[in-house]
Amino acid sequence: MISNLLTLVATALSLLVVDLAVPGVDIATFPAALIAAIAIGLVNAGVKPVLSVLSLPLNFVSLGAFSLVVNGLCFWLSSVLVPGFRVDGLIAFLLGPVILSFVSTFMNRYFAERSVDLKTEV
């Protein structure tokens, strides 16, 4: 339970970093970032597998580069569902999910290391 909460917070903080780093991605408030993190998780769990299977021939022909478009579509769809979260432009569409992935991975590893340190101290 606590790991899911830490993942949610890490994704929300990562979205705020994406807001600062990528022009065209706008997040109004931290609660909007939390809701956007939930929406991204739900879209990635529900819609992304279907899009990935349907785009498999294009992904094969493009040697996997079309997966950037699938990630961008999921990122954009999440922004449509969440008020206070907006994705405008091709750069935000393609670069936003990539930056989000890198920052989120870094933050999740950081939180995982901290939780291990806390468990060993107790």
C-alpha positions in Angstrom: 0.0 0.0 0.0 2.7 2.5 1.0 4.7 1.6 -2.2 1.7 2.4 -4.3 1.4 5.8 -2.6 5.1 6.5 -3.0 4.8 5.6 -6.7 1.8 8.0 -7.1 3.7 10.8 -5.4 6.8 10.2 -7.4 4.8 10.3 -10.6 3.1 13.5 -9.6 6.4 15.1 -8.7 7.8 13.9 -12.0 4.9 15.5 -13.8 5.8 18.8 -12.1 9.3 18.4 -13.4 7.9 17.7 -16.9 5.9 20.9 -16.5 9.1 22.9 -15.9 11.2 21.2 -18.5 8.9 20.7 -21.5 7.2 23.6 -23.2 3.6 22.8 -23.9 2.9 20.7 -20.8 1.0 22.7 -18.2 -0.1 21.5 -14.8 -2.0 24.0 -12.7 -1.6 22.6 -9.1 -0.1 19.7 -7.2 -3.6 18.1 -6.7 -4.0 18.3 -10.5 -0.6 16.5 -10.8 -1.8 13.8 -8.4 -5.0 13.3 -10.4 -3.0 13.3 -13.6 -0.7 10.6 -12.2 -3.7 8.4 -11.4 -5.1 9.1 -14.9 -1.8 8.2 -16.6 -1.6 5.0 -14.6 -5.2 4.0 -15.6 -4.7 5.0 -19.3 -1.4 3.0 -19.4 -3.1 0.0 -17.8 -6.3 0.1 -19.9 -5.7 1.9 -23.2 -2.0 1.5 -23.9 -2.0 -2.3 -24.4 -4.8 -2.1 -26.9 -3.1 0.7 -28.8 0.2 -1.3 -28.7 -1.4 -4.4 -30.2 -3.2 -2.4 -32.9 -0.1 -0.5 -33.8 2.2 -3.5 -33.9 2.6 -3.5 -37.7 3.6 0.2 -37.7 5.9 -0.4 -34.7 7.5 -3.3 -36.6 8.1 -1.2 -39.7 9.4 1.8 -37.8 11.7 -0.5 -35.7 9.9 0.5 -32.5 9.9 4.3 -33.0 6.1 4.3 -33.3 5.9 3.4 -29.6 6.8 7.1 -28.9 3.6 8.0 -30.7 1.6 5.5 -28.6 3.1 6.9 -25.4 2.3 10.4 -26.6 -1.3 9.4 -27.3 -1.7 8.0 -23.8 -0.1 11.1 -22.3 -2.4 13.4 -24.3 -5.5 11.3 -23.5 -4.7 11.6 -19.8 -4.5 15.4 -20.2 -7.9 15.4 -21.9 -9.4 13.6 -18.9 -7.9 15.8 -16.1 -8.7 19.4 -15.6 -5.7 21.5 -14.9 -3.4 19.3 -17.0 -2.8 20.3 -20.6 -0.5 19.0 -23.4 -0.1 21.3 -26.4 2.1 20.8 -29.4 4.2 18.1 -30.9 7.2 18.6 -28.7 5.1 18.1 -25.6 3.3 15.2 -27.2 6.6 13.3 -27.9 9.1 14.6 -25.3 6.7 14.8 -22.3 6.3 11.0 -21.8 10.0 10.4 -22.3 11.0 13.0 -19.7 8.3 11.7 -17.4 9.6 8.1 -17.7 13.2 9.1 -16.9 12.3 11.3 -13.9 9.8 8.9 -12.6 12.2 6.0 -12.7 14.8 8.1 -10.9 12.4 9.1 -8.2 11.0 5.6 -7.7 14.5 4.3 -7.3 15.2 7.0 -4.8 12.1 6.3 -2.8 12.8 2.6 -2.9 16.4 3.1 -1.5 15.0 5.3 1.2 12.4 2.8 2.2 15.0 0.1 2.4 17.2 2.4 4.6 14.3 3.1 6.9 13.5 -0.6 7.3 17.1 -1.5 8.2 17.3 1.3 10.8 14.2 0.1 12.7 
